[in-house]
């Protein structure tokens, strides 16, 4: 399986797991190629509010939107959960962090 296919499968799995826990949110994951972030996968309805950026590694970033702008305590919970999902699924794919 090519690296880009593994990236997309991993990103979609993380998005799916995230939406199960936070069904009213929107999430999308990107991977950095050079200086640009490229979209890998996403789920959820557009919320038209400021997205929270969660850096998962040097190359991967998740963006999350809720109905309203999130408070700091909510952001902390989401960041921790996404970091846990990323670590679990990234390691499952046999990739290095």
C-alpha positions in Angstrom: 0.0 0.0 0.0 1.4 3.4 -0.9 2.3 6.0 1.7 -0.5 8.3 0.4 -3.1 5.6 0.7 -1.9 4.8 4.3 -2.1 8.5 5.1 -5.7 8.7 3.8 -6.8 5.6 5.6 -5.2 6.7 8.9 -6.7 10.2 8.6 -10.2 8.8 7.8 -10.0 6.4 10.7 -9.1 9.2 13.1 -11.9 11.4 11.8 -14.4 8.5 12.1 -13.3 7.8 15.7 -13.4 11.5 16.6 -16.9 12.0 15.1 -18.2 9.0 17.1 -17.2 10.9 20.3 -18.0 14.4 19.1 -20.9 14.0 16.5 -21.7 17.7 16.4 -18.2 18.7 15.3 -16.4 18.9 12.0 -12.9 17.6 11.6 -10.3 17.4 8.9 -6.7 16.3 8.8 -3.9 17.6 6.7 -0.3 16.5 6.0 2.5 18.9 5.3 4.4 18.4 2.0 7.1 21.0 1.8 5.5 24.3 2.9 1.9 23.3 2.1 -0.7 21.4 4.1 -2.6 19.0 1.9 -6.1 17.7 2.8 -6.2 14.0 3.6 -9.7 13.4 5.0 -12.5 14.9 6.9 -16.0 14.4 8.4 -18.9 16.4 9.7 -21.0 19.4 8.6 -19.5 22.8 8.0 -20.0 25.1 11.1 -18.8 28.4 9.7 -16.9 29.3 12.8 -13.2 29.5 13.8 -11.5 26.2 13.6 -9.2 24.9 16.3 -5.8 23.7 15.0 -4.3 20.7 16.7 -0.7 19.9 15.6 -0.4 16.1 15.8 3.2 15.9 14.7 5.7 17.8 12.5 3.8 16.7 9.4 0.1 16.1 10.5 -2.4 18.7 11.7 -6.1 18.3 12.6 -8.7 21.1 12.4 -11.9 21.0 14.4 -15.0 23.1 14.3 -17.9 23.2 16.8 -21.2 25.1 16.6 -19.7 27.9 18.6 -16.1 29.0 19.3 -14.6 26.5 21.8 -13.5 27.4 25.3 -10.0 26.6 26.5 -11.0 23.6 28.6 -12.9 22.1 25.6 -9.9 22.6 23.4 -7.6 20.9 25.9 -9.9 17.8 26.0 -10.1 17.7 22.2 -6.3 18.1 21.8 -5.6 15.3 24.2 -8.1 13.0 22.5 -6.8 13.7 19.0 -3.2 13.2 20.1 -4.2 9.9 21.6 -6.0 8.8 18.4 -3.1 9.9 16.2 -0.6 8.0 18.3 -2.7 4.9 18.3 -3.5 4.9 14.5 -0.2 6.2 13.3 1.6 3.4 15.2 -0.9 0.8 13.9 0.2 1.7 10.4 3.8 1.0 11.3 4.9 4.5 10.6 7.4 6.4 12.7 6.3 9.4 14.8 
